[in-house]
Amino acid sequence: MQWGAFATFFVIGFGVSLISWLYAKDLLAYYGIGIFLGFVTNLIVRFAGVAVGGKLGEGLLEISAFRADGK
């Protein structure tokens, strides 16, 4: 079985059903606002950590960095 194809199908089905349910309940706007606020908060925390520097800034950069050596 192609698990990637199955997972894609499942995610699309779940996403469509979730969006349909939110739209029917008039909650789609609140869901979108929540995603937007989460994204903006993530950016603010990352920028603040980098601006502060020290271990906090280094930690955020290490978390977001892709290391080719697998470490």
Secondary structure as UniProt FT lines:
FT   HELIX           3..24
FT   TURN            25..26
FT   HELIX           28..52
FT   HELIX           54..64
FT   TURN            68..69
//
